[in-house]
Amino acid sequence: MHHACRFKCNKDGIHLLLQTIPEYGHYAAKVRDRERGRTPLYYAIRYDAPEGVVELLLSQMNCMDILDCDRDGMSALGLVWDRWVVSFEGKRHMGIYVKIVERWKKMYSDCGEDAEAKQKAWQVILEDSVKLRERLTGKLKGNWEKANKILRGAFKFDLQDDDCKAEEGSTTSAATSISKQRKWRILHAAVAIKCHPSLFMMAAVLHPEQMHELDRNDLFAGDEHSQSRSNIQPLSISIGNNSVNPGMNIQSALHWAAKAPASGSESKMILHHLLLFYPEAAKLKNPKDGSLPLHYLCANESKQHWVHDGIRSVYEAYKEAAVDQDLDGRTPLHRAATLHESTLYFVPPPSTFVGSPMRSRSSPPWDESTGSIVPNTPIRSSSATASGTRSSSSTERNSDTRIASVEDPVGSIIQNILTAHQEVAAIPDVTGKLLMHSIAECAENWDWNVQAVYDAYPEALSRREIVTRSLPLHLVSSNLDAKLQLVQKIVEYHPRAASLTNGDGRLPLHLACESGKSWYGGTEDIYKAFENAIQIAEDTLRRWMPLHFAASSPYSTMEFIEKIIGLAPDVAHAPDNLGCTPFYLAVESGKDWERGGLESLFQANPDAIDLPDANGKIPLVAALLAFCQDDGVTTSPDVDGGTNATLIQESLQPVDEYTTITHASIDDVKARGCHVLENDSTQINVLYHLLRAAPQVLTPRDY
């Protein structure tokens, strides 16, 4: 297929390659070559394939196949548009349109708040755009039409332009009826993807009306890119005089731009342009999930700088969006809190702050009439020096403000929103999670962002979420990514939480041992806050203690287990309600004898080597059953020592001349690779030590 497109095979030849064996043809149309990562579509466009070839290939490819770049960073769309627009001729043509856009911006901005003047200016812009579309000629028109065709193919629209179909007088048919259900807007497509900014500018010049139009499940067929929401009732709203179908995705170009992967100056330019000509878009909620554009921006991993990515412009267009909740009850900051670890602007230097980053111990002001926190007004001192000093007057006015004010160049979304909307930190989502809960669950470090959230609402550390009734300390104890400082700060600010159980009856120390945290990665601080937890069982039927959790966790290390044993050696002798000792649980979980802590558990309680559980299985049988892949080996609830011996002898029966313990064939082991062989050798080592320590288990006992 690649060679056929490279050497200009005609439409009929490509059709044969695609349809002779359809499944192979579909695969060949989108597969990339090994050398440069290019698709047949790339070669068809690069070498001017005969008419109809590009259309055939587009029909067989999805959006990602069409728009993704090769190893040189060039996509099929870039081949058509980017290469031409950066050429001398392209720059000369685009310079004309840049001046047109600047003239439109000045004309629209000069209207100020005069709605009538703005309406007249908008009509002038629409009339100019019609004339500009009619005057398109030459290579600019050719490349624009090719780019339009590629985008239509990427989003699965009819490849024939709507204007051309109207001129041909196409009548209703199955194809056209489907096309009428989805309206093509090239401006929405251009802002929804990462492309050359001139493509957006050209779409805005030729189709400015699309900035005001709303997408109703148009761009993506079948709403395939929206999230399913089976447990939440869609938002019921009305836009203008039209009723809105609950659950339908209704988005403006600003919504698409907010979710797009573009970042930096390109993102800022697009957002600013859309807001200038349609600022009301910042107030429009998508009924599907109740999100405003600011929600999408704060959840976008590609746009994480408050100023450089244009987020501040969207916020200033509708500041109330900062406290608005979507259908999950989440504000924009709830979404930002789950992503803030990946931002490059996470820990700004102290000199960018006005005042101390640490909070005072006083409680936030509370409005008795509304039952909410009164936000503090941010004070910015013009006389602040690089060392962070302030004038005495600003110190007095801002003495109660516990959110560190951030200057505009700092990119933290969390700190900038909290500076103006401190009450957001006290808003729970539908699961009862505050910002601090989301941070404890997802974050890694305690930095200025987390400090700002804590300063805004310190009481969050003593609030429980609804689902598991967990405090932030419970959540951070289960967070494997949480580093030492994050755990230490949460324990420091609310040490009593270490003695409180969650809805599952577990203490934070139980959760830390279960998650596999290292001892010096925060578990030690949780233990010191409530040392008695080391000998307290969870409040469930199972009744596990911290050592039981550590023994059964696949992530715990030998050093961690030895540390727990050293603090509470008696726990090694304590069985749970099913009769399982920590040694038994460690054997059952497949731990290594030396490196996995089995030897340490055995030395702490040698008698556990032949202690049966509630079903009568001893550790050796548990190890054999975990290792053996024969489905025929089963146990009944009522087994005795004789049955244990029988099970052991059956498990050790040779299967063939190559295999003694494992029931997997040699071919299966080869197919699964060296990783399985390594696991097998580990299990054999465990079985050897178990038999060596208690050879008497092979002999049936008389009762």
N, C-alpha and C positions, 0 to 999 in steps of 0.2 A: 504493500500500500504506500509506504514512504517513497519507494522508487517510482511508482506510477505517478504520484503527485509531483515528484521532483522533475520528472521528464515529460510533464504535460500530457498525461494520458487523458483522453476525452471523457465526456460524461458517461457514455455507454460502458466504457471499460471499467470506470470506477464503480458504476452501478453493479456490474457483474461481480466485482471483487467483494462488494458489500452484501449482495443478496444470494450468492451461490450457496454459501453456508452462513446463514444470518448471524449466528452467535459468534462465529469467528470474524465475520465482517464488522460487527459492532465493536468487537474488541480491537481490531486492527485500526479502526477509525480514530480511537482515542489513545492508543498506546504510544509511548514516547521512545525514540531511539536511544540506544545506550550511550552513544558518543556525546550528543549535545542536548538530549532531553527534549527533542522537538517532535511535535505531532505531524501527521500528514497534512492537517490544515495549515500549519506554518509553511510547509513547502509549497502547498498549492497557492497560497497568497504570495509568497516570496518569488515564485517563478511564474506568476501570471497564468494560472491554470485555465483551460478552456471554460467557456460559459457553462454554468450548472454544476461544476465540480465542488466549488465552495459550499453551495447550498446543500448538496448531498452529504458532505462531511458534517456540516453544522447540524443536520437533522439527526445524526448518530451520536452527538456529543452532548455532555451536560455542561452546566455553567463553569464548573471548576476546570474541566478539561480545556475549555475554550479560552478562559481568561488567565490561567496559570502561565508563569514565565518558564523559559528554558534555562539552561545552566548559565547563559550569558545575561540573564535578567530581562529577556525580551519576550513578550507575548505576541499572539497573533494580532491583537488590537494595537499593541505598540508598534508592530511592523507596519500597520496601515497608517496610524495617526502620529505616534510619537516621532518616528524618523523624519516624517515630512515637516512637522511643525517646528522642529529644531534646526531645519535647514535654512539657508539664507532666504530662499523664496517663501518658506513657511513663516519665518519671523516677520518678513515684510508684510505679508497678508494679515497675520494675527495682530500686528501693531495697529492696524486700522480698527480692528474690533476692540482692542484694548481702549482706544480713545473713545469709542462709542459707549462702552461700559462706564468709563469715567464721567462722560457727559451725562449719562442717565443717572448715575449716583448723585452728581452735583444738583441736577434738576430736581430729583426726588428729595434730597436732603434740604434744599432751600425752601421746601414747602413747610418745614417745621411740623407743627401740630395741626395745621389747617387741613381738615379732612377733605374738603372740596377741592383744594388745590392739589392734594395728593391724587385724588381721583382723576383729575384732568391730566396730570403728569403721567399717570399710569396708562391712560388711553393713548397718549402720545407714544409711549414706549411700545405698546401693543401694535400700533400702526406702523412704527418704524421697523418692528420685527418682521411684519408681513412683507414689507418692501425689501428687507435684507434677504429673506428667503428666496424671493423672486430673482434677486440679482446674483445669486450664487452661480459661479461659472468656473471653468478650468479645473485645475488640480485640487483646489480647495473643495469644490463641489464633489469631485470624484472621491476624494479621501473621506469626506464627511459621509457620503452615502455608503461607502464600504464600512466605515466604523459603525454606522447605524445598523447595517445588516448584521455585523458580527454581534453587536449587543442584542439585537432582536433574537438571533439564534441562541445566544447564551441564556436568555430568559424565556426561551421556548415560545416566541411569538411567530406569527406568520412572517416570513422573510420579505414579503412584498410590503412596501410602505403603504400606510393608510391613504395618503394623498393620491398615490398612483392607482390604487384600487378604486377610489372615488372617480378618478378621471376615466377609467375604463368602464365605469358603470356596472361594476360587479353586482350581481343580484344575490339574494339570500340563498344560502346553501348550508350544509353541515359545517363546513370549514369556516364560513363567514359568521355563522351564528356563534360559534365558539370564540372567534376573534372579537365579536362585539361584546362578549362577556368580560373580556379583559382589554383595557385600554392601554395602548403603548404610550409611554412618556419617557423620552430619551433623557430628559433632565433627571428624573428619578433614578434611572439606571446609572447615569454618570456619577451621581453623588453616592450611590450605594456601593460602589466598588473603588478600588485604588487605581487611579488612572492619572494621566497627565492633566494638570489643572486647566490647561487650555481647552480640553474636551468639555469640561464643565462650563467654562466661560462661553464657549461656542453654543452649547445647548441653551444657556441662559439668554444669549443674544437672539437666537433664532426662535426659541420657545419660552419666552418669559412667563406666559400665562400658566405654565406648568408649575411654577413656584406656588401658585395659589390653589392648584388642584389637589384633591385628596385621593390617595391610592386606596381602593377597596379590594384587597386581595388581588390586585392586578399584576404587580411586578413578578411575584412568585406564584406560579400556577398551583392550585390546590393547597395554598397556605403551607407549603412544605417547610418553610424556614421559621414558622412560628412555634412556640412552645405549647405543648398540650396542657390543658388545665381542666382535668376531670373533676377535681374536688372543689373548685371555686367557681361561683356564679359570675359570668362575664358582666362587665359594666354596661348599664343601659343609659345611653346619653342621646342627645339630639344635637345635630350640627346644622345651624341655620334653621330652615323650615323643614328639613328632611329628617325623617325618623331613621334611626340607626339600628341595624340588626345586631343584637347583643352577641358577642363572641366573634364579630368580624374584625379583621385587622384594618383599621382606617388610619393612614399615616400620610403626613405631608412630606415634601422633600426634606424638610428639616429633620424629621424623624429618621429618614433613611441616612442622612448625612451624620447624624449622631451615632448611628450604629456602624458606620463604615470604617474600614481599616486605615483610612488616611490619617495622618498626624502632622504636627508641626505647622509650618506656615501655610501649607496647602489646606489643612483642616480649618485653620483660623480664617483663611480667605473665603472658603466656601460657606462656613457658618455665618460670617459677617454679611456676606452678600445676600444670603437667604433671609436673614433677619431684617436687613434694611428694607427689602421690598415686601416682606410678609411677616412682620413681628408677631402677629396674632398666632402664628404656628407654635410659638413657645408655650402657649396656653392650651393647646389641643391635646386631649388624652386619647390614647389608643384604646378603644373599648375592649380589645382582646385581653389586655393585661392591666389596664388602668395606668399606663406609663406615659409620662411627659417626656419631651426630648431630653430634659436634664437627667431623668432616670437612665436613659440609654447611654448618655455620655459618661455618667459615673460608673456604669457597668462595663464600659469599653476599655479593654486592656491596651488598645492602641492610643487612646487619648487620656493621658493621665497628668498633664500639666495644666494647671488652672488658667494660665495666661496664654502660653504658646500654642496650645491646642484649641483655643477659642471657647473654652467652657465658661469663662467669666462673661463673655458676651451673651450667651444663652441664659445664664443666671440673671444678668441685669435686665434682660428683656421681660422676665417674669420671676421676680424674687420669691414669690410665694411657693414656687415649685420646690424650694428647699425643704419645706415642711409637708409637702403633699405626699400622700400614701397611695401606692398602687393596690391592686386587688389582693396582694399578699400582705398588705399593711406595711410595706417597706418604703422608706423615704429614699431619695437619691443617696444619702450617706450610708444607709444600710447596704446598698449595692457597692459603694466605694470601699466600705470596711472589709468586705470579703476579697477585695482585689488589691488592697493598698500595699501588700508585701512586694508586688512585682514592679512597683513604680520606681523610676530613677530619681524621683524628687521626694524621697521618703524621709530623709533626715537632713533638713536644711541647716546651715551653720548657725550657731547661736547669735551671731551679729545681725541676723535678719529679723530677730524678734525684738519687740518693744516690751521691756519688762522681764521679769523672772518667768522661766518656763514652768516652775513648780507651783503648785496650787497652795493656797492657804487652807486651813482646816475647817473654815466656816462652811455652813451649808448654803446652797444656792437660794436666792430669794424666791419665795413661794407666794403665788397669788391665790388667796383663800377663795375668791369668788369664782375663779375658773378652774382651780385645782391643777394648775400647771406651773412650770418654772418660768419666771420672768427673765427674758433674755437680757444680758448686759449689753450696753452700747459700746462697741469697740472704740477705744481712744488711740489715735495715732499721734505720736509726738513729733513735731517738726524739728525739735532740738535734740532728738536722740542721737547719740554718738555711736561709733563702731563698737564700743564696749557695752552698749545697751543701757546707758544712763538716760534718765528722763528728767524733765523739769519737775519741780515740786508741785506745781499746779496740776500737771497731768497725773502725777502720782496720787494726789488726793482724789481726783475725779475717778481714777481707775483702780482704786484700792480694792474694790470688791470683784473686779474682773479677773477670773481665774483662767481665761483662755488667752494664750499668748497671741497677740496680734501679729499678723504676718504682712510684710510689705508685698506689693503687687508682683515683683519678679519671682517670688517664691511660688513653686508650683503645687503645693499641697492642697488637694480638693477638700480634704477633711478639715484642715485648720481654717481655710478661708470661709467655708460654710458655717462652721461652729463659731467663728468670730462674730457673725451677724445673727446666727440662729442657734443660740446655746440650747434652746428647748428641744432641739432634735435628738439630743442624747438621751432624753427621757421618754421618747416615743417608742412603744413596742410594736412589733409586727403581729400578724395573726397568731403566731406561735408563742408570743410573749417575749421574743428576743429583742433586747436593746442592742445598741451599737456595741457595747462592751461584751455582750454574749457572742456576737459575730466575730469580734476581734479575738476573744479567747479561743474560739473554735478554729479560726483560720490563720491568725497572725503568727509571726515568728519572734519578733523583737518588741521590747517596750521602748518606743521612741517618742518624738515630739507629737506625732499623730495620736498615738495611744494616750499619751499624757493629756492632750487636749480633750479627748473624749472623757477621760476620767475626771478632769477638772470641771467639765461641764455638768457632770452628774455623778458624784462619788457614790451615791446610794445604789448605783447600778450593780456594784459588787455584792450587794446583799439581796438583789432581786432574782427570783427564779423564773426561768422560762416555763412554758406550759407543758410541752410534750413529755419531757423526762424529769421535770421539776429540778433542773440542774442550776446551780449557781455558776458564775464565770469560772471559779476555781475548779469545779468538776469538769467543765468543758476544756480548760487549758490542760488539765491532768490527762485527758484523753487525746490531746493534740500532739502528735509525734513531731511536728515541725516546730513547736514552741521551744524557744531557747531559754537558757537559764534566767536571763534578766526579766523576761516576761512573767515567768512563774514566780520569781522572787518578789516582783512588785505587787502582783495580785495577792500573794500570801502576806506581804508586809502591810498592805492597805486593808485587808480583811482576814486576819489570821483565824478568826472564829470559824470561818467556812471549812477549815480542815477537819472540824469535829462534827460537821453536819452531813447527813446522807442525802442523796438525791432520791428521785421517785422510785428508783430500782433498789433502794436500800444500800447503796454503796457509798463509801467515804472517798474523798479525793485520793487517798493513798491506794485504795483498791484499784481505782481507775488508772493511776500512774503505773502500778505494777502490771496491770492487764495490757496497757498500751505498749509496754516495753521501753519506757523511758530509762535512760541511764541514771545511776544514783546521783551523780554530780551534775545532771542536766535538769535538776529541779525537784527530783523525788526527795532528796535530803531535806530541802526546805519545807516541803509538805509534811514530812515526818516530824521535823522539829517543831512545827506549829501544833502538832497533836501527836505526841509520842505513843499514847495508849492505842492508837489506831493499828499498831503493828500486831496486836493480839486480839483485835476485834473482828468478828466474823460479819460478813454482809448480812443484811436483814432479808434473806430469802430462804427458800427451802433448802438450797444447796449449802449455805453456811460456809462459804469460802473465806479464808483469811488472806492477807496480802501475799504470804508465801505460796498459797495455792494458786493465786493469779499469776505470780511470777513463774511458777513451775510449769503451768500450762501454756503460757504465752510463747509463741514462736519467736518473739523478738528479744526476750530477756537473755542476758549473758551470764556466764559463770560468775563473774565478779559481782553482778547484781544479786544473784541468788545467795552467794556467800555472805554478802553484806546483810541481807534480810535474816539469814540464819544466825549470824553473829549477834544481831540485836534481839532476836527472840528464838533461841534454840529449841524451846519446848514446842513451838508450833510445828516443827518437823515431825513430831509424833502425833499431831492432831489430825484425825480423819474428818472428812466432810460428812454430810448426812447420807451420802451414798457409800461410805466406807472407804473412800479414796484418800490416801495420804498424799502429801506433796510429791514424794518419790514416785508413787503410782502415776500421778498426773503427768509428771515429767517424762516417764517412760512412754505413756500413751501418746504424748505430743510429739514423740520422735526426736527427742534431744540427744545430742552426742554425750558419750560417757564422760570424757574429760572436759572438752570445751563447752558443752552444754549445761554443765552443773550437776549431772546425774551422780557423779562420784561424790561431790560435796553433800548432796542430799542423802546418799547412802551412808556416808560417814556420820552424819547427824542423827540418823535413825536406821541402824543396820537391820532391825527387826522388820522393817517395811519390805524387805526383799521377798518374803513369802506371806505377807498379810493379804488376804483376799478382800475384794470389794463386796458390795451388797449382793452382787450376782455370783460371787464365789470365784471370780477370776483373780489370779495373782499377777504381779507385774510382768512376769515372763510370758504368760499367756496373752496379756494385753499387747506386749511388744510383737509377738508372733502374729496376732490377728491384725495388727496395724500394718505389718510387713507382708503378710500372706495375701495373695490375690485370688485364692481359691474360694469362690462363693459357696462351696459346699461345707466349709467349716463354720458351724454355727454353735451357739450355746443357748441353753435354756435358762430361765431365771433361777431354777433350783439346781445348782451344780455342786459337786463336792470335790474333795481332793482327788478321788479316783478319776473323775471327769477331766480335771486339770491335767493330769498325767497323760490321759488318752489324747487330749487335744494337742499336747506338746509332741507326743510321738507321731500323731498324724501329720502335724506341720513339718516334722523333720524327715518324713518319708521321701526318698529320692523320687524325682519325677522322670528324669532321664539320666543318661550317663554324664551330662554336663552340670546338671543343676541338683542341689540338695535342699537348700532352704527356700529359695524363691521359686514360685510357681510360674514365673514368666519364662517363656522360651528364650533361647539364645537369640533368635531372630528378632523377637520383640525388644530385647535389651539393646541390640545393635541399632534398631530403628529409633529407639528413644534417646540414644546418645550417651556420652560420658557422664552427664549429670546424674542419670539414673544409676550408673555403676558406682558413682561416688556415694550416693545415698544408700545403695545396697551395702557397700563396705562399712558405712557408718552403722547401719542396723546390725550387721554381722558382729561388729565390735561390741555393740550394746548387748547382744545375745550372749556373746562369749563371756562378758563380765558378769551378767546375770547368772549364767550357769556356773561360773567359777565361784561366785559368792554363795550360791545356794544349790548345789548339785542334788540335794535331797528332793527337790521338786519333781525330778524325773521318776521317783519311786512312788507308786500308789500307796496311799496311807489307809490303814485299816481303822474303821470306826466301830 
